[in-house]
Protein backbone atom coordinates (compact mmCIF):
# COMPACT_ATOMS: atom_id res chain seq x y z
CA UNK A 1 0.00 0.00 0.00
CA UNK A 2 1.21 3.48 -0.88
CA UNK A 3 1.71 5.94 1.98
CA UNK A 4 -0.86 8.78 1.76
CA UNK A 5 0.41 12.33 1.33
CA UNK A 6 -0.65 15.31 3.42
CA UNK A 7 -2.78 16.47 0.49
CA UNK A 8 -4.51 13.07 0.32
CA UNK A 9 -5.42 13.36 4.00
CA UNK A 10 -6.62 16.97 3.63
CA UNK A 11 -8.80 16.10 0.63
CA UNK A 12 -10.32 13.12 2.47
CA UNK A 13 -11.63 15.57 5.08
CA UNK A 14 -11.28 13.15 7.99
CA UNK A 15 -9.74 15.73 10.34
CA UNK A 16 -12.55 18.23 9.96
CA UNK A 17 -13.12 21.43 8.05
CA UNK A 18 -10.83 23.64 10.13
CA UNK A 19 -7.76 21.44 10.71
CA UNK A 20 -6.00 22.66 7.55
CA UNK A 21 -7.71 26.06 7.32
CA UNK A 22 -5.51 29.08 6.64
CA UNK A 23 -6.41 30.70 9.97
CA UNK A 24 -5.68 27.57 12.01
CA UNK A 25 -2.34 26.98 10.30
CA UNK A 26 -1.37 30.64 10.80
CA UNK A 27 -2.31 30.51 14.50
CA UNK A 28 0.05 27.57 15.06
CA UNK A 29 2.82 28.98 12.84
CA UNK A 30 2.42 26.20 10.30
CA UNK A 31 1.97 25.78 6.57
CA UNK A 32 0.92 22.77 4.52
CA UNK A 33 4.63 22.18 3.87
CA UNK A 34 5.22 21.88 7.63
CA UNK A 35 3.29 18.62 7.69
CA UNK A 36 4.87 15.24 6.99
CA UNK A 37 3.56 11.68 6.92
CA UNK A 38 5.25 8.45 7.93
CA UNK A 39 4.13 4.93 8.69
CA UNK A 40 3.31 4.50 12.36
CA UNK A 41 2.40 0.84 11.87
CA UNK A 42 2.67 -0.31 8.26
CA UNK A 43 1.14 -3.77 8.93
CA UNK A 44 -2.03 -2.20 10.37
CA UNK A 45 -1.92 0.65 7.79
CA UNK A 46 -1.72 3.45 10.35
CA UNK A 47 -0.10 6.69 9.19
CA UNK A 48 1.34 9.39 11.46
CA UNK A 49 0.67 12.98 10.31
CA UNK A 50 2.82 15.52 12.15
CA UNK A 51 4.20 19.07 12.11
CA UNK A 52 6.04 21.32 14.55
CA UNK A 53 3.92 24.01 16.23
CA UNK A 54 5.30 27.51 16.80
CA UNK A 55 4.20 30.55 18.81
CA UNK A 56 6.05 33.87 18.49
CA UNK A 57 8.77 32.04 16.56
CA UNK A 58 9.43 29.55 19.38
CA UNK A 59 8.82 25.83 19.10
CA UNK A 60 5.86 24.99 21.36
CA UNK A 61 5.28 21.34 20.49
CA UNK A 62 4.08 19.08 17.72
CA UNK A 63 0.72 18.64 16.05
CA UNK A 64 0.23 14.91 15.59
CA UNK A 65 -2.60 12.68 14.37
CA UNK A 66 -2.75 8.95 13.67
CA UNK A 67 -4.90 7.88 10.73
CA UNK A 68 -6.09 4.38 9.86
CA UNK A 69 -5.93 3.96 6.08
CA UNK A 70 -6.56 0.20 6.02
CA UNK A 71 -9.97 0.53 4.34
CA UNK A 72 -11.52 2.81 1.76
CA UNK A 73 -13.03 4.81 4.66
CA UNK A 74 -10.09 6.45 6.42
CA UNK A 75 -10.53 7.41 10.06
CA UNK A 76 -8.57 9.07 12.82
CA UNK A 77 -7.21 6.72 15.49
CA UNK A 78 -7.86 8.02 18.99
PyMOL commands that place a pseudoatom at each C-alpha (Angstrom):
pseudoatom trace, name=CA, resn=UNK, resi=1, chain=A, elem=C, hetatm=0, pos=[0.000, 0.000, 0.000]
pseudoatom trace, name=CA, resn=UNK, resi=2, chain=A, elem=C, hetatm=0, pos=[1.210, 3.481, -0.883]
pseudoatom trace, name=CA, resn=UNK, resi=3, chain=A, elem=C, hetatm=0, pos=[1.715, 5.939, 1.980]
pseudoatom trace, name=CA, resn=UNK, resi=4, chain=A, elem=C, hetatm=0, pos=[-0.855, 8.777, 1.756]
pseudoatom trace, name=CA, resn=UNK, resi=5, chain=A, elem=C, hetatm=0, pos=[0.406, 12.328, 1.334]
pseudoatom trace, name=CA, resn=UNK, resi=6, chain=A, elem=C, hetatm=0, pos=[-0.646, 15.313, 3.417]
pseudoatom trace, name=CA, resn=UNK, resi=7, chain=A, elem=C, hetatm=0, pos=[-2.780, 16.469, 0.486]
pseudoatom trace, name=CA, resn=UNK, resi=8, chain=A, elem=C, hetatm=0, pos=[-4.515, 13.069, 0.317]
pseudoatom trace, name=CA, resn=UNK, resi=9, chain=A, elem=C, hetatm=0, pos=[-5.417, 13.364, 4.001]
pseudoatom trace, name=CA, resn=UNK, resi=10, chain=A, elem=C, hetatm=0, pos=[-6.617, 16.967, 3.627]
pseudoatom trace, name=CA, resn=UNK, resi=11, chain=A, elem=C, hetatm=0, pos=[-8.798, 16.101, 0.629]
pseudoatom trace, name=CA, resn=UNK, resi=12, chain=A, elem=C, hetatm=0, pos=[-10.319, 13.120, 2.473]
pseudoatom trace, name=CA, resn=UNK, resi=13, chain=A, elem=C, hetatm=0, pos=[-11.628, 15.573, 5.080]
pseudoatom trace, name=CA, resn=UNK, resi=14, chain=A, elem=C, hetatm=0, pos=[-11.279, 13.148, 7.985]
pseudoatom trace, name=CA, resn=UNK, resi=15, chain=A, elem=C, hetatm=0, pos=[-9.743, 15.727, 10.335]
pseudoatom trace, name=CA, resn=UNK, resi=16, chain=A, elem=C, hetatm=0, pos=[-12.550, 18.233, 9.957]
pseudoatom trace, name=CA, resn=UNK, resi=17, chain=A, elem=C, hetatm=0, pos=[-13.125, 21.433, 8.049]
pseudoatom trace, name=CA, resn=UNK, resi=18, chain=A, elem=C, hetatm=0, pos=[-10.832, 23.638, 10.129]
pseudoatom trace, name=CA, resn=UNK, resi=19, chain=A, elem=C, hetatm=0, pos=[-7.760, 21.442, 10.713]
pseudoatom trace, name=CA, resn=UNK, resi=20, chain=A, elem=C, hetatm=0, pos=[-6.003, 22.658, 7.553]
pseudoatom trace, name=CA, resn=UNK, resi=21, chain=A, elem=C, hetatm=0, pos=[-7.706, 26.064, 7.316]
pseudoatom trace, name=CA, resn=UNK, resi=22, chain=A, elem=C, hetatm=0, pos=[-5.512, 29.084, 6.639]
pseudoatom trace, name=CA, resn=UNK, resi=23, chain=A, elem=C, hetatm=0, pos=[-6.412, 30.703, 9.972]
pseudoatom trace, name=CA, resn=UNK, resi=24, chain=A, elem=C, hetatm=0, pos=[-5.676, 27.566, 12.012]
pseudoatom trace, name=CA, resn=UNK, resi=25, chain=A, elem=C, hetatm=0, pos=[-2.343, 26.979, 10.304]
pseudoatom trace, name=CA, resn=UNK, resi=26, chain=A, elem=C, hetatm=0, pos=[-1.372, 30.641, 10.798]
pseudoatom trace, name=CA, resn=UNK, resi=27, chain=A, elem=C, hetatm=0, pos=[-2.311, 30.508, 14.502]
pseudoatom trace, name=CA, resn=UNK, resi=28, chain=A, elem=C, hetatm=0, pos=[0.052, 27.568, 15.059]
pseudoatom trace, name=CA, resn=UNK, resi=29, chain=A, elem=C, hetatm=0, pos=[2.819, 28.976, 12.844]
pseudoatom trace, name=CA, resn=UNK, resi=30, chain=A, elem=C, hetatm=0, pos=[2.418, 26.197, 10.302]
pseudoatom trace, name=CA, resn=UNK, resi=31, chain=A, elem=C, hetatm=0, pos=[1.972, 25.784, 6.565]
pseudoatom trace, name=CA, resn=UNK, resi=32, chain=A, elem=C, hetatm=0, pos=[0.918, 22.771, 4.523]
pseudoatom trace, name=CA, resn=UNK, resi=33, chain=A, elem=C, hetatm=0, pos=[4.629, 22.178, 3.869]
pseudoatom trace, name=CA, resn=UNK, resi=34, chain=A, elem=C, hetatm=0, pos=[5.220, 21.882, 7.630]
pseudoatom trace, name=CA, resn=UNK, resi=35, chain=A, elem=C, hetatm=0, pos=[3.289, 18.617, 7.694]
pseudoatom trace, name=CA, resn=UNK, resi=36, chain=A, elem=C, hetatm=0, pos=[4.867, 15.245, 6.990]
pseudoatom trace, name=CA, resn=UNK, resi=37, chain=A, elem=C, hetatm=0, pos=[3.564, 11.683, 6.917]
pseudoatom trace, name=CA, resn=UNK, resi=38, chain=A, elem=C, hetatm=0, pos=[5.250, 8.447, 7.928]
pseudoatom trace, name=CA, resn=UNK, resi=39, chain=A, elem=C, hetatm=0, pos=[4.131, 4.927, 8.686]
pseudoatom trace, name=CA, resn=UNK, resi=40, chain=A, elem=C, hetatm=0, pos=[3.309, 4.504, 12.361]
pseudoatom trace, name=CA, resn=UNK, resi=41, chain=A, elem=C, hetatm=0, pos=[2.398, 0.838, 11.870]
pseudoatom trace, name=CA, resn=UNK, resi=42, chain=A, elem=C, hetatm=0, pos=[2.665, -0.313, 8.260]
pseudoatom trace, name=CA, resn=UNK, resi=43, chain=A, elem=C, hetatm=0, pos=[1.143, -3.766, 8.930]
pseudoatom trace, name=CA, resn=UNK, resi=44, chain=A, elem=C, hetatm=0, pos=[-2.029, -2.203, 10.367]
pseudoatom trace, name=CA, resn=UNK, resi=45, chain=A, elem=C, hetatm=0, pos=[-1.921, 0.648, 7.795]
pseudoatom trace, name=CA, resn=UNK, resi=46, chain=A, elem=C, hetatm=0, pos=[-1.720, 3.449, 10.345]
pseudoatom trace, name=CA, resn=UNK, resi=47, chain=A, elem=C, hetatm=0, pos=[-0.097, 6.691, 9.193]
pseudoatom trace, name=CA, resn=UNK, resi=48, chain=A, elem=C, hetatm=0, pos=[1.345, 9.390, 11.457]
pseudoatom trace, name=CA, resn=UNK, resi=49, chain=A, elem=C, hetatm=0, pos=[0.670, 12.977, 10.315]
pseudoatom trace, name=CA, resn=UNK, resi=50, chain=A, elem=C, hetatm=0, pos=[2.818, 15.522, 12.155]
pseudoatom trace, name=CA, resn=UNK, resi=51, chain=A, elem=C, hetatm=0, pos=[4.203, 19.067, 12.105]
pseudoatom trace, name=CA, resn=UNK, resi=52, chain=A, elem=C, hetatm=0, pos=[6.036, 21.321, 14.555]
pseudoatom trace, name=CA, resn=UNK, resi=53, chain=A, elem=C, hetatm=0, pos=[3.924, 24.005, 16.226]
pseudoatom trace, name=CA, resn=UNK, resi=54, chain=A, elem=C, hetatm=0, pos=[5.301, 27.513, 16.804]
pseudoatom trace, name=CA, resn=UNK, resi=55, chain=A, elem=C, hetatm=0, pos=[4.201, 30.554, 18.807]
pseudoatom trace, name=CA, resn=UNK, resi=56, chain=A, elem=C, hetatm=0, pos=[6.051, 33.866, 18.490]
pseudoatom trace, name=CA, resn=UNK, resi=57, chain=A, elem=C, hetatm=0, pos=[8.769, 32.038, 16.564]
pseudoatom trace, name=CA, resn=UNK, resi=58, chain=A, elem=C, hetatm=0, pos=[9.429, 29.552, 19.378]
pseudoatom trace, name=CA, resn=UNK, resi=59, chain=A, elem=C, hetatm=0, pos=[8.818, 25.827, 19.100]
pseudoatom trace, name=CA, resn=UNK, resi=60, chain=A, elem=C, hetatm=0, pos=[5.858, 24.988, 21.359]
pseudoatom trace, name=CA, resn=UNK, resi=61, chain=A, elem=C, hetatm=0, pos=[5.284, 21.339, 20.488]
pseudoatom trace, name=CA, resn=UNK, resi=62, chain=A, elem=C, hetatm=0, pos=[4.079, 19.084, 17.721]
pseudoatom trace, name=CA, resn=UNK, resi=63, chain=A, elem=C, hetatm=0, pos=[0.716, 18.644, 16.052]
pseudoatom trace, name=CA, resn=UNK, resi=64, chain=A, elem=C, hetatm=0, pos=[0.229, 14.908, 15.592]
pseudoatom trace, name=CA, resn=UNK, resi=65, chain=A, elem=C, hetatm=0, pos=[-2.600, 12.681, 14.374]
pseudoatom trace, name=CA, resn=UNK, resi=66, chain=A, elem=C, hetatm=0, pos=[-2.751, 8.954, 13.668]
pseudoatom trace, name=CA, resn=UNK, resi=67, chain=A, elem=C, hetatm=0, pos=[-4.897, 7.877, 10.726]
pseudoatom trace, name=CA, resn=UNK, resi=68, chain=A, elem=C, hetatm=0, pos=[-6.093, 4.382, 9.857]
pseudoatom trace, name=CA, resn=UNK, resi=69, chain=A, elem=C, hetatm=0, pos=[-5.926, 3.957, 6.076]
pseudoatom trace, name=CA, resn=UNK, resi=70, chain=A, elem=C, hetatm=0, pos=[-6.558, 0.200, 6.024]
pseudoatom trace, name=CA, resn=UNK, resi=71, chain=A, elem=C, hetatm=0, pos=[-9.966, 0.526, 4.345]
pseudoatom trace, name=CA, resn=UNK, resi=72, chain=A, elem=C, hetatm=0, pos=[-11.522, 2.805, 1.758]
pseudoatom trace, name=CA, resn=UNK, resi=73, chain=A, elem=C, hetatm=0, pos=[-13.028, 4.811, 4.664]
pseudoatom trace, name=CA, resn=UNK, resi=74, chain=A, elem=C, hetatm=0, pos=[-10.088, 6.450, 6.418]
pseudoatom trace, name=CA, resn=UNK, resi=75, chain=A, elem=C, hetatm=0, pos=[-10.530, 7.410, 10.057]
pseudoatom trace, name=CA, resn=UNK, resi=76, chain=A, elem=C, hetatm=0, pos=[-8.574, 9.067, 12.822]
pseudoatom trace, name=CA, resn=UNK, resi=77, chain=A, elem=C, hetatm=0, pos=[-7.212, 6.724, 15.493]
pseudoatom trace, name=CA, resn=UNK, resi=78, chain=A, elem=C, hetatm=0, pos=[-7.861, 8.017, 18.992]
for i in range(1, 78): cmd.bond("trace and resi %d" % i, "trace and resi %d" % (i + 1))
show_as sticks, trace
zoom trace
